[in-house]
Amino acid sequence: MNTLTVKIKDKKTEKEVKTFLDALGLTYKVESTNDDTELISSSKAMVKHLDAAKNEERKGKGTKVRLDDIWK
C-alpha cells in the first residue's frame, strides 16, 4: 500500500478530488492542517518584515539570546 498526500486549498477542489477518488474506488481520509510557515509566507507584509529582520541580523544589529535564557 502507498500513501499519496495532496494539498488542497479550497472546498471546490476538495470535492472534485473526492469524487474522482470515489470513482476509482479508492479509500481516503481528509485531514485539516494548519501550517504556520505556509500562512506566514502567504502574506507579503510578513515576508517583507522577516526579510528586513534578516538584513538587520546580517548587519550585526540583532540580539542573540541563549536557548537556556529563553526558558527561565
N, C-alpha and C positions, 0 to 999 in steps of 0.2 A: 504494500500500500504506500502511496505517496501523498504528500500534503502540498497543496498549492495555496499560496497566500495572495489575495488580490486586494489592493487598496481602492476602496470606492468612496468617492467624495459626495455623492448625492443620492437621494432616495430613488429617483427615476432609474439611474444606472443600476442600483442595487436590485430593484425589482426585475429589470431586464436580465441581469446575470442569474438571478434565482430562477426565473422562468426557463432560461437556457439550460441550467444545471438540472432542473426538474425534467426537461425534455430528454436529456441524456440519461436520466435515471440515476444520477449521482446523489450521494448524500453529502450534506454540508452543514456547517454551523456558522452563525453570524456572531461576531464578537465586536463590540464597540471599544475603541481605544482612544485615549487622549494623549497624543504625542505632543508634549510641550515644545520640543525642538521644532517640529513642523509648524506649530501655531506661531511661535516667535518669528521664525524665518519667513512666514507669510505676510508679516507686517513690515512695510518699507521703512516706517518710522523706527521700529525696533532694530532693524538691521543697521540703519544709519547710526543709531545710538551705540550699538555694540561695536561697529567699525571705529567710531570716534574713541571709544574706551580703549580699544586695542591700540590705536595710534598713540594715545597718551601713555600707555604702558611701555610701548617701544621707545618713547622719548624719555623714559625714566620718571614720569610723573605719577606712576601708580603707587599703591601702598601694598606692601606684602604683609600677609597675615599668616602666621604659622597655623597649621591644622590643629595642633594641640590647644592653641589660644581660642579657636572658634568654639570649642565645646566646653568652655569654662563656665 
